[in-house]
Amino acid sequence: MSMITATAWVPRGFAAPFPTKYEFNEAEFERISSLAKLQLEEAKEGLEDARNQMGGTSEAGGSSSERSKTAGASRSTGDIDDDLKEYNLEHYDDETNEAKSGETMGMFGNVKSLAYYESNAEDPYITLQENEEDNEEREELQILATDNLVLTAKVEDEVAHLEVYVYEDEADNLYVHHDIMLPAIPLCVEWLDVPVGKEKAEKEVNGNFVAVGTFDPDIEIWDLDLIDCLYPNAILGQREETSEGRKKKKKRKRSKKANDHYHVDAVLSLAANRHHRNLLASSSADKTVKLWDLNTTVCAKSYSHHTGKVCSLSWHPKESTILLSGSYDRTVVAADMRAPEAKAPRWGVESDVETVRWDPHDPNFFYISTENGIIHFHDARVAPISPEASRPVWTLQAHDESVSSFDVNPIIPGFLATGSTDKEVKLWNVQSSGPSMVVSRNLGVGKVFSTNFAPDKEVGFRLAVAGSKGTIQIWDTSTNAAVRRAFAHRVAPIEGEVKERLVGLEGDSSDGEEEGAEVGGEGKEGATEKDGWESMDED
């Protein structure tokens, strides 16, 4: 089994040009011990108790076995002496004297004639110097200013890890830079631009970190500029409470009751506040939303606006304290985090919420995608009296199955992407008259779990798509004819025929080709493009 459950882009210029190698030293051991709350003394006591128990049960058996060994040794000593006589071991040391009289000393007899060099640089037989090896490895890890990082939460053969890809747009190249092992199946990832765990961090200082939510209730934060790290930089979650002088007790099971300090169930969504960079919001299957202070790595506040699992979060682009949350209770809430007790406006939908997104180009509006494949577009200024009285500006039956992924292009207004468990990715053009489909395609990633537009204007038309087959594709949507017609005012004119650009890992293209051929042969009569494409003009 292999699948990618979530993806995230890292904007250009934030990754270190030369990431550092992880070094495990005494200071790092102390940090890990403190962070993980390792009960070393308790482990030592448990080991000593186990040894004492094993020693007590084996004393009697040990004495009898020693006696039998002694008796056996006395019986066999004479036989061993007879066997060793033929090797003349009594005169073994005398052979060195015979060697001095002219006999060879063996393969190392002329060891004094060997040449020695103080350093490998002086040895003519060593052509590849240590510095050259380090430089080669350093160059392999280099990340250019024009590169984007793409983070993928992946499960492969029951092993969960975070893969860090480097996307080179000009070279049409995508490769794995390094990966990070995770403790459980990942469900969401969020890139962070602030150094985590530093209370006196300067506002101008940028970081390159990632927060990962999994089926475990804890949130792990990793430094993306550190290679082969063994343990996260911070863990947001339950902290073990210990008191000196108190007799140690057995570790208690984690309570499943929701509280104000940490999550007690799977973390389903993460959202970093780009205005107040030290704030990270998280939602969980425990029906709560929590606000974390990344400087102190503790929960600042907990909110219980929903009666079902909270699956999606989105911060307001302008009003930095307004958080949009969607839940399986079929409601969406826009709450002011400064007033946790205030009544927040609430909108209702026909089925479970999948994703919520503010419109970055007009923050008065937001989108909701649902399990029934419908997109709702709401005006936040028109709050209903009750969820049942919600009146969207428009609704769109985007897919026949669940809209499992959804994104709004941050660069091009009105450009939407939807992905579904029906394995289709669709691009939409939203105008004042409403949305219209531009193109639909099966990219061969299986059931689509993630669709994310790139954050930089230089690569504004790039869309990262991943799903149940464990592969990722970077689609340059500007090379599609239908997209170029729909967004002609935003696409640079190109003379001649434009070839489609779809960048993935080497070896992953075969699955995509087979999938695309299958879709193309299923009789999409309205298709106007080749290779399984379905497109529509603005009209």
C-alpha distance (Angstrom), angle and dihedral (degrees) to the residues before:
residue distance angle dihedral
M1 . . .
S2 3.80 . .
M3 3.79 128.4 .
I4 3.79 141.9 150.3
T5 3.79 112.4 -134.0
A6 3.82 101.3 -178.3
T7 3.81 142.1 5.9
A8 3.80 137.1 -165.1
W9 3.80 135.4 -174.6
V10 3.81 125.6 -132.4
P11 3.83 112.3 -146.8
R12 3.76 118.8 -122.3
G13 3.79 118.7 -87.9
F14 3.80 99.2 29.0
A15 3.82 100.0 88.7
A16 3.79 117.2 84.6
P17 3.83 111.4 -106.1
F18 3.80 89.7 -131.3
P19 3.83 113.3 25.7
T20 3.78 114.4 -148.5
K21 3.77 127.1 -118.4
Y22 3.76 117.0 -114.1
E23 3.82 115.1 -109.3
F24 3.77 121.2 -162.6
N25 3.79 109.0 -148.6
E26 3.77 137.2 148.3
A27 3.78 93.3 -83.6
E28 3.80 90.9 51.8
F29 3.79 90.2 48.7
E30 3.78 89.7 53.6
R31 3.82 90.5 49.6
I32 3.80 92.6 50.1
S33 3.78 92.2 46.0
S34 3.78 91.6 51.7
L35 3.82 94.1 43.1
A36 3.78 96.4 47.5
K37 3.81 93.2 40.4
L38 3.77 90.5 -130.7
Q39 3.77 111.5 -164.4
L40 3.81 95.5 -143.4
E41 3.77 96.3 162.3
E42 3.77 91.0 50.4
A43 3.79 90.4 50.5
K44 3.80 91.5 50.4
E45 3.78 91.9 50.0
G46 3.77 90.7 48.9
L47 3.80 90.5 50.6
E48 3.80 92.2 49.5
D49 3.81 91.1 49.4
A50 3.79 90.7 50.8
R51 3.81 91.5 49.5
N52 3.79 91.8 49.0
Q53 3.80 91.2 51.2
M54 3.77 92.2 48.6
G55 3.81 91.5 45.7
G56 3.81 93.4 51.8
T57 3.80 94.3 51.9
S58 3.79 94.9 46.4
E59 3.83 100.9 47.0
A60 3.81 95.5 88.6
G61 3.77 93.9 43.7
G62 3.78 90.4 44.9
S63 3.83 94.4 56.5
S64 3.80 93.1 50.9
S65 3.78 92.6 47.1
E66 3.80 90.9 50.7
R67 3.80 90.5 53.9
S68 3.78 92.1 50.7
K69 3.81 91.1 48.2
T70 3.82 90.8 51.5
A71 3.79 92.2 50.4
G72 3.78 92.4 48.1
A73 3.77 91.6 48.6
S74 3.82 92.9 53.1
R75 3.80 91.0 50.9
S76 3.76 95.3 51.1
T77 3.83 100.8 40.4
G78 3.79 93.8 88.2
D79 3.80 93.1 50.3
I80 3.80 92.0 50.2
D81 3.82 91.8 51.4
D82 3.77 90.9 53.8
D83 3.78 92.6 50.8
L84 3.81 93.9 50.3
K85 3.81 95.9 50.7
E86 3.78 92.7 83.3
Y87 3.84 90.4 61.8
N88 3.82 92.4 56.9
L89 3.79 92.2 -139.2
E90 3.80 91.2 166.6
H91 3.83 89.5 71.8
Y92 3.80 95.7 38.1
D93 3.81 93.7 116.0
D94 3.79 91.9 52.3
E95 3.82 91.6 69.6
T96 3.81 90.9 78.4
N97 3.78 89.9 63.7
E98 3.80 91.7 51.2
A99 3.78 89.4 52.5
K100 3.78 90.8 59.3
S101 3.76 90.4 59.6
G102 3.81 91.3 67.2
E103 3.79 108.3 -71.7
T104 3.80 118.4 128.8
M105 3.77 120.5 -99.2
G106 3.80 96.3 -142.8
M107 3.77 130.1 -109.8
F108 3.83 94.3 -32.2
G109 3.78 96.0 42.5
N110 3.83 92.8 112.4
V111 3.78 96.4 45.1
K112 3.81 91.6 131.9
S113 3.78 90.7 63.8
L114 3.85 93.2 60.0
A115 3.81 118.1 110.9
Y116 3.80 119.0 -121.1
Y117 3.82 128.1 -159.3
E118 3.75 125.6 -160.8
S119 3.82 91.8 -139.8
N120 3.78 137.3 14.9
A121 3.80 89.1 -116.0
E122 3.84 89.7 69.3
D123 3.82 94.1 48.3
P124 3.85 108.7 97.6
Y125 3.81 91.7 -158.6
I126 3.84 93.2 61.3
T127 3.79 105.4 77.7
L128 3.84 99.3 165.4
Q129 3.77 107.1 64.2
E130 3.81 124.9 -155.2
N131 3.80 92.9 -114.0
E132 3.80 90.4 54.3
E133 3.81 90.8 54.1
D134 3.79 90.7 49.6
N135 3.80 91.1 48.6
E136 3.80 91.9 50.6
E137 3.81 91.8 50.9
R138 3.80 89.7 45.7
E139 3.80 91.1 53.4
E140 3.80 91.7 48.7
L141 3.81 90.4 55.6
Q142 3.81 94.5 45.0
I143 3.81 117.1 123.6
L144 3.79 116.0 -159.3
A145 3.79 125.9 -141.6
T146 3.82 88.9 -113.6
D147 3.82 93.2 54.3
N148 3.78 125.9 99.0
L149 3.78 124.2 -151.8
V150 3.79 118.1 -137.4
L151 3.81 117.2 -161.6
T152 3.80 119.1 -153.7
A153 3.80 127.4 -172.6
K154 3.79 103.1 -145.0
V155 3.80 139.2 -177.7
E156 3.79 116.1 -161.7
D157 3.81 123.8 172.9
E158 3.81 90.5 -18.9
V159 3.82 90.6 -53.4
A160 3.81 115.4 120.2
H161 3.77 120.9 -151.8
L162 3.79 143.7 148.1
E163 3.80 114.4 -118.4
V164 3.80 118.4 -154.2
Y165 3.81 111.0 -152.8
V166 3.78 128.4 -167.8
Y167 3.79 114.1 -142.7
E168 3.80 115.8 -159.2
D169 3.79 104.4 -168.6
E170 3.79 99.3 -171.8
A171 3.80 92.2 49.0
D172 3.83 95.6 41.7
N173 3.78 87.4 -127.7
L174 3.80 131.0 145.4
Y175 3.80 122.7 177.0
V176 3.80 140.8 157.4
H177 3.80 110.7 -99.5
H178 3.82 97.2 -176.6
D179 3.79 139.8 -38.4
I180 3.80 138.5 -134.6
M181 3.79 124.6 -142.7
L182 3.80 115.6 -127.2
P183 3.82 130.0 -157.1
A184 3.82 97.1 -132.4
I185 3.79 142.6 7.3
P186 3.83 107.3 -58.4
L187 3.79 119.3 -128.0
C188 3.82 104.7 175.8
V189 3.80 140.9 10.4
E190 3.80 130.7 -162.4
W191 3.78 127.0 -172.5
L192 3.83 116.2 -132.2
D193 3.81 125.7 -156.9
V194 3.79 97.0 -166.7
P195 3.83 129.7 83.9
V196 3.80 104.4 -107.2
G197 3.78 123.5 -134.7
K198 3.81 96.6 17.2
E199 3.79 110.6 119.2
K200 3.81 94.6 -170.9
A201 3.81 97.0 42.3
E202 3.78 113.2 147.9
K203 3.78 117.3 -115.1
E204 3.80 91.6 -126.9
V205 3.80 93.4 54.3
N206 3.77 113.3 100.3
G207 3.78 126.5 -155.1
N208 3.77 135.8 -164.8
F209 3.79 108.0 -141.0
V210 3.78 137.4 138.7
A211 3.80 130.9 -146.0
V212 3.81 116.1 -149.0
G213 3.79 126.4 -162.6
T214 3.81 118.5 -161.8
F215 3.78 141.2 168.3
D216 3.80 84.8 -78.2
P217 3.82 115.1 84.7
D218 3.81 93.0 -124.2
I219 3.82 123.8 90.4
E220 3.79 115.8 -139.8
I221 3.81 122.4 -152.4
W222 3.82 119.2 -159.1
D223 3.79 134.0 -172.0
L224 3.81 107.8 -122.0
D225 3.82 91.8 -160.9
L226 3.81 91.4 62.6
I227 3.81 119.1 82.8
D228 3.83 124.4 -147.6
C229 3.80 94.2 2.2
L230 3.81 113.8 175.6
Y231 3.77 100.3 -155.7
P232 3.83 135.7 26.4
N233 3.77 122.1 -99.9
A234 3.79 90.9 -123.8
I235 3.80 140.6 1.9
L236 3.78 120.3 -149.7
G237 3.77 107.9 -154.2
Q238 3.76 147.0 61.0
R239 3.79 116.0 -0.7
E240 3.77 121.2 -151.6
E241 3.78 111.7 -117.3
T242 3.79 116.6 -142.2
S243 3.77 130.1 173.6
E244 3.79 125.8 -161.5
G245 3.76 118.6 -120.0
R246 3.79 92.7 21.7
K247 3.77 118.5 117.7
K248 3.78 109.9 -106.0
K249 3.75 117.1 -111.2
K250 3.74 132.3 -163.2
K251 3.80 114.9 -80.2
R252 3.77 109.8 -89.5
K253 3.77 122.7 -134.2
R254 3.78 116.9 -103.2
S255 3.77 111.5 -94.5
K256 3.81 115.1 -116.8
K257 3.79 92.5 -152.5
A258 3.81 114.0 110.9
N259 3.80 114.6 -114.1
D260 3.81 141.2 171.6
H261 3.81 97.4 -103.4
Y262 3.81 110.1 54.1
H263 3.79 143.5 -4.3
V264 3.79 119.4 -91.9
D265 3.81 98.4 -166.4
A266 3.81 140.3 38.3
V267 3.82 117.6 -44.2
L268 3.81 107.4 -124.8
S269 3.81 104.3 176.9
L270 3.81 141.7 16.3
A271 3.80 130.0 -165.6
A272 3.81 126.1 -176.4
N273 3.80 118.2 -150.6
R274 3.84 106.9 -126.8
H275 3.83 92.9 -164.7
H276 3.81 98.6 46.4
R277 3.79 95.7 34.0
N278 3.78 95.6 -171.5
L279 3.83 92.2 63.6
L280 3.80 124.2 90.6
A281 3.80 123.1 178.6
S282 3.81 121.7 -153.8
S283 3.79 133.6 -175.3
S284 3.75 128.0 -159.9
A285 3.76 147.8 -171.7
D286 3.81 85.6 -106.3
K287 3.87 85.9 78.3
T288 3.81 94.8 -114.2
V289 3.79 136.4 112.7
K290 3.80 116.9 -145.6
L291 3.79 131.6 -163.1
W292 3.82 115.4 -147.3
D293 3.79 129.2 -161.2
L294 3.80 105.1 -140.4
N295 3.80 92.1 -162.3
T296 3.80 92.8 62.2
T297 3.86 97.0 20.1
V298 3.81 91.3 -134.3
C299 3.79 132.1 120.5
A300 3.79 109.9 -96.3
K301 3.81 97.5 -173.3
S302 3.81 141.8 -6.0
Y303 3.82 126.1 -147.2
S304 3.79 131.2 -162.0
H305 3.79 105.9 -168.9
H306 3.82 94.9 138.2
T307 3.79 138.2 61.2
G308 3.82 94.4 -154.7
K309 3.78 137.8 48.6
V310 3.81 111.6 -57.8
C311 3.79 106.8 -132.8
S312 3.83 107.6 169.6
L313 3.82 139.9 34.4
S314 3.80 135.2 -174.5
W315 3.83 130.2 177.7
H316 3.80 118.5 -138.5
P317 3.84 110.4 -103.4
K318 3.82 93.5 -134.4
E319 3.82 109.3 15.2
S320 3.78 96.5 62.9
T321 3.82 96.2 -163.8
I322 3.82 97.8 51.9
L323 3.80 114.5 98.6
L324 3.79 124.2 -170.7
S325 3.81 115.3 -150.1
G326 3.80 131.2 -176.1
S327 3.80 125.9 -161.2
Y328 3.78 144.9 -173.3
D329 3.81 86.1 -112.9
R330 3.85 83.6 79.7
T331 3.78 95.0 -113.6
V332 3.82 136.0 111.4
V333 3.81 121.5 -151.2
A334 3.81 129.3 -163.0
A335 3.80 103.3 -159.9
D336 3.78 132.7 178.5
M337 3.80 105.8 -129.2
R338 3.81 90.3 -150.6
A339 3.82 91.5 64.1
P340 3.81 108.0 45.1
E341 3.81 93.0 166.4
A342 3.80 96.1 49.0
K343 3.79 120.3 103.2
A344 3.80 108.3 -103.1
P345 3.83 124.9 -152.1
R346 3.78 112.5 -100.3
W347 3.80 132.2 -160.7
G348 3.78 127.3 -164.7
V349 3.81 132.6 -144.2
E350 3.80 135.2 -169.6
S351 3.83 98.1 -107.9
D352 3.80 142.9 7.9
V353 3.80 114.7 -43.6
E354 3.81 116.5 -115.8
T355 3.82 104.9 176.2
V356 3.81 138.9 1.0
R357 3.81 124.7 -162.0
W358 3.79 135.2 174.5
D359 3.79 116.2 -135.5
P360 3.83 102.7 -109.8
H361 3.82 91.6 -157.7
D362 3.81 96.2 49.8
P363 3.83 110.3 19.7
N364 3.79 91.9 -168.7
F365 3.80 88.3 79.9
F366 3.80 135.4 56.8
Y367 3.81 138.7 -174.1
I368 3.81 131.4 -130.8
S369 3.81 125.2 -166.0
T370 3.81 119.4 -163.1
E371 3.77 142.5 -161.8
N372 3.82 90.9 -105.3
G373 3.81 91.5 62.8
I374 3.81 95.6 -104.5
I375 3.83 128.3 135.8
H376 3.83 116.5 -149.9
F377 3.81 121.4 -160.9
H378 3.80 114.1 -160.3
D379 3.79 137.6 -176.8
A380 3.81 107.2 -131.5
R381 3.79 91.0 -154.5
V382 3.81 90.6 64.8
A383 3.79 104.6 66.1
P384 3.82 115.7 -177.5
I385 3.78 123.9 -126.7
S386 3.79 88.8 -123.8
P387 3.82 134.0 2.5
E388 3.80 89.7 -105.9
A389 3.82 90.0 59.1
S390 3.82 93.9 57.6
R391 3.80 114.3 137.1
P392 3.82 114.7 -169.0
V393 3.79 122.0 -155.0
W394 3.82 86.6 -124.0
T395 3.78 140.6 -20.3
L396 3.78 128.8 -145.8
Q397 3.80 130.1 -160.1
A398 3.80 92.3 -142.4
H399 3.83 98.8 168.3
D400 3.78 139.4 8.0
E401 3.81 89.9 -126.2
S402 3.80 134.6 38.2
V403 3.82 118.0 -45.6
S404 3.79 92.3 -130.1
S405 3.82 94.9 173.7
F406 3.77 134.1 28.0
D407 3.79 136.5 168.9
V408 3.81 139.9 177.0
N409 3.80 116.8 -142.2
P410 3.83 108.0 -114.7
I411 3.81 92.6 -156.4
I412 3.82 106.2 39.3
P413 3.84 115.2 50.9
G414 3.79 116.2 -129.6
F415 3.81 94.9 15.0
L416 3.82 112.1 129.9
A417 3.80 134.1 175.0
T418 3.79 126.3 -160.2
G419 3.79 130.0 -173.3
S420 3.77 127.4 -168.8
T421 3.76 144.3 -172.9
D422 3.82 85.1 -108.6
K423 3.86 84.2 77.7
E424 3.81 92.8 -116.2
V425 3.80 127.7 126.9
K426 3.80 115.2 -157.6
L427 3.78 130.9 -169.8
W428 3.80 120.6 -151.8
N429 3.77 137.3 -163.9
V430 3.81 112.8 -147.9
Q431 3.78 116.1 -158.9
S432 3.77 133.6 166.1
S433 3.80 89.2 -88.2
G434 3.80 91.5 54.2
P435 3.81 139.5 -92.0
S436 3.80 126.5 -40.3
M437 3.78 127.7 -172.9
V438 3.79 115.3 -112.9
V439 3.79 102.5 -177.8
S440 3.81 141.2 -16.2
R441 3.76 126.3 -156.8
N442 3.78 144.3 165.9
L443 3.81 106.0 -133.4
G444 3.78 95.8 -171.8
V445 3.81 97.5 -110.9
G446 3.81 93.3 118.6
K447 3.78 118.4 -128.5
V448 3.78 104.9 7.8
F449 3.79 112.8 -119.4
S450 3.80 100.8 163.3
T451 3.82 137.5 30.9
N452 3.81 117.3 171.9
F453 3.80 131.4 169.0
A454 3.80 119.0 -138.9
P455 3.83 114.2 -101.5
D456 3.83 99.8 -138.0
K457 3.80 124.3 83.2
E458 3.81 91.4 -133.6
V459 3.80 88.8 63.9
G460 3.79 98.5 25.4
F461 3.80 94.2 134.6
R462 3.86 94.7 51.9
L463 3.79 114.9 110.6
A464 3.82 123.5 -167.2
V465 3.81 112.0 -147.9
A466 3.82 125.7 -175.9
G467 3.78 137.7 161.0
S468 3.77 152.5 144.4
K469 3.82 96.8 -29.3
G470 3.80 92.3 65.0
T471 3.82 94.1 -118.1
I472 3.78 131.9 117.0
Q473 3.79 129.2 -150.3
I474 3.81 127.9 -165.3
W475 3.79 106.8 -150.0
D476 3.79 119.3 -162.3
T477 3.79 95.5 -150.5
S478 3.82 92.4 -174.4
T479 3.81 88.9 73.1
N480 3.80 91.5 62.8
A481 3.79 114.1 98.9
A482 3.82 94.9 -139.5
V483 3.81 92.1 50.4
R484 3.78 91.0 48.5
R485 3.78 90.5 53.8
A486 3.80 94.2 46.4
F487 3.82 94.8 46.9
A488 3.78 99.6 28.5
H489 3.81 91.0 138.9
R490 3.83 90.3 60.4
V491 3.82 100.3 40.1
A492 3.79 121.7 81.4
P493 3.81 110.9 -120.6
I494 3.81 115.3 -106.0
E495 3.78 124.2 -166.9
G496 3.77 119.5 -134.6
E497 3.78 130.1 11.2
V498 3.81 117.3 -23.9
K499 3.80 117.0 -142.0
E500 3.78 119.6 -143.3
R501 3.82 114.7 -107.3
L502 3.78 118.6 -147.1
V503 3.80 115.2 160.8
G504 3.80 123.5 -165.8
L505 3.78 140.4 144.8
E506 3.77 117.0 -65.7
G507 3.79 110.5 -95.9
D508 3.81 93.6 27.7
S509 3.80 95.9 85.2
S510 3.80 95.2 80.3
D511 3.79 93.3 66.5
G512 3.76 91.2 48.2
E513 3.80 92.8 49.7
E514 3.77 92.7 50.2
E515 3.80 91.5 47.6
G516 3.78 92.5 46.9
A517 3.80 91.9 49.5
E518 3.78 90.2 50.8
V519 3.77 92.6 52.8
G520 3.76 92.4 45.4
G521 3.78 90.2 55.7
E522 3.77 96.0 50.6
G523 3.79 91.7 87.2
K524 3.79 107.5 -103.0
E525 3.77 92.9 178.9
G526 3.79 95.0 -174.4
A527 3.80 93.8 56.5
T528 3.77 114.7 127.9
E529 3.80 96.6 176.1
K530 3.77 131.4 63.8
D531 3.81 130.5 -108.5
G532 3.78 98.7 36.9
W533 3.78 98.7 -44.9
E534 3.76 125.0 152.1
S535 3.77 115.7 -170.1
M536 3.77 141.2 167.9
D537 3.79 132.1 -162.3
E538 3.78 123.0 -127.5
D539 3.78 88.8 -97.0
